[in-house]
Amino acid sequence: MLRCRAISEPQPARGFVVKRSLSCRCVVVVVVAVVAAGLLNAGSTMASELSWSAPQKIDATESPYVYPSLRVSCATASFCAAVDKNTNAMIYNGSSWTAPASVKGSFLFPLSAVSCPTASFCMAGGSSNALTYNGSSWSSPTHVEGAFNSVSCPSSSFCMGVDWNGNAITYNGSSWTAPSNIDGSVELGSVSCPSSSFCMAVDYEGHAVTYNGSAWSAPADIDGTEGIGGVSCVSSSFCMAVDWGGNALTYNGSSWSAASNIDGNVLTSVSCPTSSFCAAVGDSGDALTYNGSSWTKATGVYGGSEGASVSCPTTSFCVATEAHGNAFMYGEYGAPGGGEGPAPSTPSGGGGSTVTPTVTPHHRLHCKRGYRKVRKHGKARCVRRKGHKHTHRAR
């Protein structure tokens, strides 16, 4: 309770006493109380630090020995879609994941890419097939000339996909163009399009290719011979890329910075909702964040597996996935392994409780038919064999 009292003070000029206004002293007390309350709230906010949750099993059908792994895209903190190589899709509603649901139709193909600009539109792609999500259900797969490795959709009327043979494929809201070769025979690993007039694609030999709305630039060597695992662009003047050597590179609208080592292990995916925040994950189970000027120290948040991916719709929410079928989230959580905030619940029928995966040794990495093992700097991953086509269908 606030109390006010009259204050009597001598006036030097006259030598007599007057009473000050009660309201003045009360206002001061109220202001002090408000400031104190603000400090308490600030302390409470600071106490709820952003960190990574423990891994949650969302896809029991995933195998850690076959690449590509579970891919994820989040439009908001209350909507994400994930797809796997067994042609299943899962939806996150802000508190839980649906069980894996088959979306293969009459085709048998791995889903290796997904992009959701809104909660009512997602594009997913795989080997010569693509399908869309309309907010409640997935369409039947349609044949596309090209084998998606990555897709990026800034809206429901524009998507750009890149494939294992150096091709780009464009979606105009109703159909896909034929593949257009933009990078020779080099495998394009990732593409990011903040708008229909700008895209950046990167490959597994350290090159970047830029799209200006009508044509692609020639490939530019930005990272020596190191394979670039992922790229994320906020606008035409800011992109972040990460590579297999644990390096990060920044694009400023005209040129790329030199590679700067931020983690000693393979980095496979990066997501930047703004130029002052990015999150990156890799095969070793590390996750780290960028604050606009520097990266945090790498934090081990899961056991490690091939081809982890990450999607951050905001600076305070990210979802990452990996090949063991686990998802882990960035937000107001405690230390990895047990958080203060609510971790996503296991999907109904999803088959399993929270599981902390174990590291998959590279010598145990088995690549499925049509993929080959590539070793670089003591690390290995599965990449698509050049010229290989998936023509078989489900029986």
C-alpha positions as CSV (number, residue, x, y, z in Angstrom):
1,M,0.0,0.0,0.0
2,L,1.3,3.5,-0.9
3,R,1.1,6.2,1.8
4,C,1.6,9.9,1.6
5,R,2.3,12.4,4.4
6,A,2.7,16.1,4.6
7,I,6.3,17.4,4.6
8,S,7.1,20.6,6.5
9,E,10.2,22.5,5.5
10,P,11.6,25.9,6.4
11,Q,11.7,28.6,3.7
12,P,15.0,30.4,4.1
13,A,13.7,33.7,2.6
14,R,10.9,34.2,5.1
15,G,11.8,31.9,8.0
16,F,8.4,30.3,8.2
17,V,7.1,26.9,7.3
18,V,4.8,25.7,4.6
19,K,3.3,22.3,3.7
20,R,4.3,20.8,0.4
21,S,1.6,19.3,-1.9
22,L,0.8,15.7,-1.0
23,S,0.4,14.7,-4.6
24,C,4.1,15.5,-5.5
25,R,5.5,13.0,-3.0
26,C,2.9,10.4,-3.9
27,V,3.7,10.6,-7.6
28,V,7.4,10.0,-6.8
29,V,6.5,6.9,-4.8
30,V,4.3,5.6,-7.6
31,V,7.0,6.1,-10.2
32,V,9.5,4.3,-8.0
33,A,7.0,1.4,-7.6
34,V,6.5,1.2,-11.3
35,V,10.2,1.2,-12.0
36,A,10.7,-1.5,-9.4
37,A,8.0,-3.6,-10.9
38,G,9.7,-3.2,-14.3
39,L,13.0,-4.4,-12.9
40,L,11.3,-7.4,-11.4
41,N,9.7,-8.2,-14.8
42,A,13.0,-7.7,-16.6
43,G,14.7,-10.0,-14.1
44,S,12.0,-12.6,-14.7
45,T,12.5,-12.3,-18.5
46,M,16.3,-12.6,-18.1
47,A,15.7,-15.7,-15.9
48,S,13.9,-17.4,-18.8
49,E,16.8,-17.8,-21.1
50,L,16.5,-19.2,-24.6
51,S,18.0,-22.6,-25.0
52,W,17.5,-26.0,-26.7
53,S,15.0,-28.6,-25.4
54,A,15.7,-32.3,-25.1
55,P,15.1,-34.3,-28.3
56,Q,11.6,-35.6,-28.8
57,K,10.7,-38.7,-30.9
58,I,8.3,-37.6,-33.6
59,D,9.0,-40.2,-36.3
60,A,9.7,-43.8,-35.3
61,T,9.9,-44.8,-39.0
62,E,13.2,-42.9,-39.5
63,S,16.5,-44.9,-39.7
64,P,19.8,-43.1,-38.9
65,Y,21.7,-45.1,-41.5
66,V,20.1,-43.8,-44.7
67,Y,20.4,-40.2,-46.0
68,P,18.5,-37.8,-46.5
69,S,17.0,-37.4,-43.1
70,L,13.9,-35.7,-41.6
71,R,13.4,-32.2,-43.0
72,V,11.4,-29.4,-41.3
73,S,10.0,-26.0,-42.1
74,C,8.1,-23.7,-39.7
75,A,5.9,-20.8,-40.8
76,T,5.2,-19.7,-37.3
77,A,5.9,-20.8,-33.7
78,S,2.6,-22.7,-33.9
79,F,2.9,-24.4,-37.3
80,C,5.7,-26.6,-38.7
81,A,5.7,-29.4,-41.2
82,A,8.3,-32.2,-41.3
83,V,8.8,-34.8,-44.0
84,D,10.9,-38.0,-44.2
85,K,12.5,-40.3,-46.7
86,N,9.7,-42.9,-46.1
87,T,7.3,-40.4,-47.7
88,N,5.6,-39.5,-44.4
89,A,4.6,-36.0,-43.2
90,M,4.0,-34.6,-39.7
91,I,2.4,-31.4,-38.6
92,Y,3.2,-29.4,-35.4
93,N,0.4,-27.2,-34.0
94,G,2.3,-25.3,-31.3
95,S,2.1,-28.0,-28.7
96,S,2.3,-31.4,-30.3
97,W,3.1,-33.3,-33.5
98,T,0.7,-35.5,-35.5
99,A,1.8,-39.1,-36.0
100,P,3.7,-39.7,-39.3
101,A,1.1,-40.0,-42.1
102,S,2.0,-41.5,-45.5
103,V,1.6,-39.0,-48.4
104,K,3.2,-41.2,-51.2
105,G,0.0,-41.9,-53.1
106,S,0.9,-44.5,-55.8
107,F,4.6,-43.5,-55.8
108,L,7.5,-44.7,-53.7
109,F,10.0,-41.9,-53.2
110,P,11.9,-40.2,-50.4
111,L,10.8,-36.7,-49.4
112,S,14.0,-34.6,-49.0
113,A,12.7,-31.0,-49.0
114,V,9.9,-28.9,-47.5
115,S,9.1,-25.2,-47.4
116,C,6.1,-23.6,-45.6
117,P,5.8,-19.8,-46.1
118,T,2.4,-19.9,-44.2
119,A,0.3,-22.3,-42.2
120,S,-1.9,-22.8,-45.2
121,F,0.7,-23.6,-47.8
122,C,3.7,-26.0,-47.8
123,M,5.6,-27.5,-50.7
124,A,7.4,-30.8,-50.3
125,G,9.5,-32.5,-52.8
126,G,11.5,-35.7,-53.4
127,S,12.7,-37.8,-56.3
128,S,10.8,-36.5,-59.3
129,N,7.7,-35.7,-57.3
130,A,6.2,-32.7,-55.5
131,L,3.1,-32.2,-53.3
132,T,1.4,-29.3,-51.5
133,Y,-0.3,-28.8,-48.1
134,N,-3.3,-26.5,-48.0
135,G,-3.7,-26.1,-44.3
136,S,-5.6,-29.3,-43.6
137,S,-4.4,-32.0,-46.0
138,W,-1.7,-32.9,-48.5
139,S,-2.3,-33.2,-52.2
140,S,-1.4,-36.3,-54.2
141,P,2.2,-36.3,-55.5
142,T,2.7,-34.9,-59.0
143,H,5.5,-35.8,-61.3
144,V,8.3,-33.2,-61.6
145,E,11.3,-33.4,-63.9
146,G,14.1,-33.3,-61.3
147,A,15.1,-34.8,-58.0
148,F,14.6,-32.2,-55.2
149,N,17.4,-31.8,-52.7
150,S,16.1,-28.4,-51.4
151,V,13.1,-26.2,-52.0
152,S,12.3,-22.6,-50.9
153,C,8.9,-20.9,-51.2
154,P,8.5,-17.2,-50.1
155,S,4.8,-17.5,-51.1
156,S,2.2,-20.0,-52.4
157,S,2.8,-18.6,-56.0
158,F,6.6,-19.0,-56.1
159,C,8.9,-21.8,-55.2
160,M,12.4,-22.6,-56.3
161,G,13.8,-26.1,-56.1
162,V,17.4,-27.4,-56.7
163,D,18.5,-30.9,-57.4
164,W,21.4,-33.3,-57.3
165,N,22.4,-32.7,-60.9
166,G,23.0,-28.9,-60.7
167,N,19.5,-28.0,-61.9
168,A,16.9,-25.4,-60.7
169,I,13.2,-25.9,-61.0
170,T,10.6,-23.1,-60.6
171,Y,7.0,-23.3,-59.4
172,N,4.6,-20.5,-60.4
173,G,1.6,-21.4,-58.2
174,S,0.2,-24.1,-60.5
175,S,3.0,-26.0,-62.2
176,W,6.7,-26.6,-62.3
177,T,9.1,-25.6,-65.1
178,A,11.5,-28.1,-66.7
179,P,14.9,-28.3,-64.9
180,S,17.4,-25.6,-65.9
181,N,21.0,-26.4,-65.3
182,I,22.7,-23.6,-63.3
183,D,25.7,-25.4,-61.8
184,G,27.1,-27.9,-64.3
185,S,27.0,-31.4,-62.8
186,V,27.7,-30.3,-59.2
187,E,25.1,-31.3,-56.6
188,L,23.2,-28.3,-55.3
189,G,22.6,-28.8,-51.6
190,S,20.4,-25.9,-50.5
191,V,18.4,-22.9,-51.8
192,S,16.9,-19.9,-50.0
193,C,14.5,-17.4,-51.6
194,P,13.3,-14.4,-49.4
195,S,11.3,-13.2,-52.5
196,S,10.5,-14.2,-56.0
197,S,13.1,-11.8,-57.3
198,F,16.0,-13.2,-55.2
199,C,17.4,-16.7,-54.5
200,M,20.7,-18.0,-53.4
201,A,21.7,-21.6,-54.0
202,V,24.9,-23.4,-52.8
203,D,26.5,-26.7,-53.7
204,Y,28.7,-29.4,-52.3
205,E,31.9,-28.0,-53.8
206,G,31.9,-24.5,-52.3
207,H,30.0,-22.6,-55.0
208,A,27.1,-20.1,-54.7
209,V,24.7,-19.2,-57.5
210,T,22.4,-16.1,-57.4
211,Y,18.9,-15.7,-59.0
212,N,17.7,-12.1,-59.7
213,G,14.1,-12.9,-60.7
214,S,14.7,-13.9,-64.3
215,A,18.2,-15.5,-64.5
216,W,20.9,-17.2,-62.5
217,S,24.4,-15.9,-62.2
218,A,27.4,-18.1,-63.0
219,P,28.6,-20.2,-60.0
220,A,31.0,-18.3,-57.8
221,D,33.6,-20.1,-55.6
222,I,33.0,-18.8,-52.1
223,D,34.4,-21.5,-50.0
224,G,37.3,-23.3,-51.7
225,T,36.6,-27.0,-52.0
226,E,34.5,-27.3,-48.8
227,G,31.0,-28.6,-49.3
228,I,28.3,-26.0,-48.2
229,G,25.6,-27.7,-46.2
230,G,23.0,-25.0,-46.0
231,V,22.1,-21.3,-46.8
232,S,19.4,-19.0,-45.4
233,C,18.7,-15.5,-46.8
234,V,16.7,-12.8,-45.0
235,S,16.8,-10.5,-48.0
236,S,18.9,-9.8,-51.1
237,S,21.4,-8.1,-48.8
238,F,21.9,-10.7,-46.2
239,C,22.5,-14.5,-46.4
240,M,24.2,-16.9,-44.0
241,A,25.8,-20.2,-45.2
242,V,27.4,-23.0,-43.2
243,D,29.7,-25.8,-44.5
244,W,31.1,-29.2,-43.8
245,G,34.2,-27.8,-42.1
246,G,32.2,-26.1,-39.4
247,N,32.5,-22.7,-41.0
248,A,30.0,-19.8,-41.5
249,L,30.0,-17.3,-44.4
250,T,27.9,-14.1,-44.7
251,Y,26.6,-12.4,-47.8
252,N,26.1,-8.6,-47.7
253,G,24.3,-8.1,-51.0
254,S,27.4,-8.0,-53.2
255,S,30.0,-10.3,-51.8
256,W,30.6,-13.2,-49.4
257,S,32.8,-12.9,-46.3
258,A,35.7,-15.3,-45.8
259,A,34.8,-18.6,-44.1
260,S,35.0,-18.3,-40.3
261,N,35.2,-21.4,-38.2
262,I,32.4,-21.6,-35.6
263,D,32.3,-25.3,-34.9
264,G,34.9,-28.0,-35.5
265,N,32.3,-30.4,-36.9
266,V,30.1,-30.8,-40.0
267,L,27.3,-28.1,-40.2
268,T,24.4,-29.1,-42.4
269,S,21.7,-26.5,-42.0
270,V,21.1,-22.9,-41.0
271,S,18.0,-20.7,-40.6
272,C,17.9,-16.9,-40.2
273,P,14.5,-15.1,-39.6
274,T,16.4,-11.8,-39.3
275,S,20.0,-10.6,-40.0
276,S,20.6,-10.4,-36.3
277,F,19.6,-14.0,-35.5
278,C,20.5,-17.4,-37.0
279,A,20.6,-21.0,-35.8
280,A,22.8,-23.7,-37.2
281,V,22.9,-27.5,-36.6
282,G,25.2,-30.3,-37.8
283,D,25.9,-34.0,-37.9
284,S,27.8,-34.0,-34.6
285,G,24.7,-33.1,-32.6
286,D,25.8,-29.5,-32.1
287,A,23.5,-26.4,-32.3
288,L,24.6,-22.8,-32.1
289,T,23.1,-19.4,-32.6
290,Y,24.2,-16.1,-34.1
291,N,23.3,-12.7,-32.6
292,G,24.2,-10.4,-35.5
293,S,27.9,-10.2,-34.8
294,S,29.1,-13.5,-33.4
295,W,28.1,-17.1,-32.8
296,T,27.6,-18.8,-29.5
297,K,29.8,-21.7,-28.5
298,A,28.5,-25.0,-30.0
299,T,26.2,-26.9,-27.6
300,G,25.6,-30.6,-27.9
301,V,21.8,-31.1,-27.8
302,Y,21.5,-34.6,-29.3
303,G,23.6,-37.6,-30.0
304,G,24.5,-36.7,-33.6
305,S,23.4,-38.1,-36.9
306,E,23.4,-37.5,-40.7
307,G,21.9,-34.4,-42.2
308,A,20.2,-32.4,-39.4
309,S,18.0,-29.6,-40.5
310,V,16.7,-26.4,-38.7
311,S,13.9,-23.9,-39.2
312,C,13.4,-20.6,-37.2
313,P,10.3,-18.5,-38.0
314,T,11.3,-16.1,-35.2
315,T,14.3,-15.2,-33.1
316,S,12.9,-17.0,-30.1
317,F,11.6,-20.2,-31.7
318,C,13.3,-22.9,-33.8
319,V,12.8,-26.5,-34.6
320,A,15.6,-28.8,-35.6
321,T,15.3,-32.4,-36.8
322,E,17.7,-35.3,-37.5
323,A,17.9,-38.8,-39.0
324,H,16.8,-40.7,-35.9
325,G,13.3,-39.2,-36.2
326,N,13.8,-36.7,-33.3
327,A,12.9,-33.0,-33.1
328,F,14.3,-30.5,-30.6
329,M,13.2,-27.0,-30.1
330,Y,14.9,-23.6,-29.3
331,G,12.9,-21.4,-26.9
332,E,12.4,-20.8,-23.2
333,Y,13.8,-24.1,-22.1
334,G,16.3,-25.2,-19.4
335,A,19.5,-27.0,-20.2
336,P,19.4,-29.7,-22.9
337,G,18.0,-32.9,-21.4
338,G,15.3,-31.2,-19.3
339,G,13.8,-27.8,-19.7
340,E,11.6,-25.4,-17.8
341,G,9.4,-24.7,-20.8
342,P,6.9,-27.2,-22.4
343,A,8.7,-29.6,-24.8
344,P,6.6,-30.9,-27.7
345,S,4.7,-34.0,-26.8
346,T,5.2,-37.3,-28.5
347,P,2.7,-37.8,-31.3
348,S,-0.3,-40.0,-30.8
349,G,0.5,-43.3,-32.5
350,G,4.0,-41.9,-33.2
351,G,5.6,-44.9,-31.5
352,G,7.8,-44.0,-28.6
353,S,8.8,-41.7,-25.8
354,T,11.6,-39.2,-25.7
355,V,14.8,-40.8,-26.9
356,T,18.3,-39.4,-26.9
357,P,19.9,-40.8,-30.0
358,T,23.4,-42.2,-30.1
359,V,26.1,-41.2,-32.5
360,T,26.2,-43.0,-35.8
361,P,29.9,-43.8,-36.6
362,H,30.7,-42.9,-40.2
363,H,32.0,-46.3,-40.9
364,R,28.5,-47.6,-40.2
365,L,26.9,-45.1,-42.6
366,H,25.1,-47.0,-45.3
367,C,23.8,-45.2,-48.3
368,K,20.6,-46.4,-50.1
369,R,20.6,-47.3,-53.8
370,G,21.3,-44.3,-56.0
371,Y,23.4,-42.6,-53.3
372,R,27.2,-42.8,-52.7
373,K,29.3,-42.1,-49.7
374,V,31.5,-39.0,-49.9
375,R,34.4,-38.4,-47.5
376,K,35.9,-35.1,-46.8
377,H,38.3,-34.1,-44.0
378,G,37.6,-37.3,-42.2
379,K,33.8,-36.9,-42.4
380,A,31.4,-38.8,-44.6
381,R,27.8,-38.3,-45.9
382,C,25.6,-39.8,-48.6
383,V,25.0,-37.9,-51.8
384,R,23.1,-38.7,-54.9
385,R,24.9,-40.5,-57.7
386,K,25.1,-38.3,-60.8
387,G,22.6,-39.3,-63.5
388,H,20.7,-41.8,-61.2
389,K,17.0,-41.7,-61.7
390,H,14.3,-43.1,-59.5
391,T,11.8,-44.8,-61.8
392,H,10.5,-47.6,-59.6
393,R,7.0,-47.3,-58.1
394,A,5.4,-48.9,-55.1
395,R,4.1,-52.3,-55.7
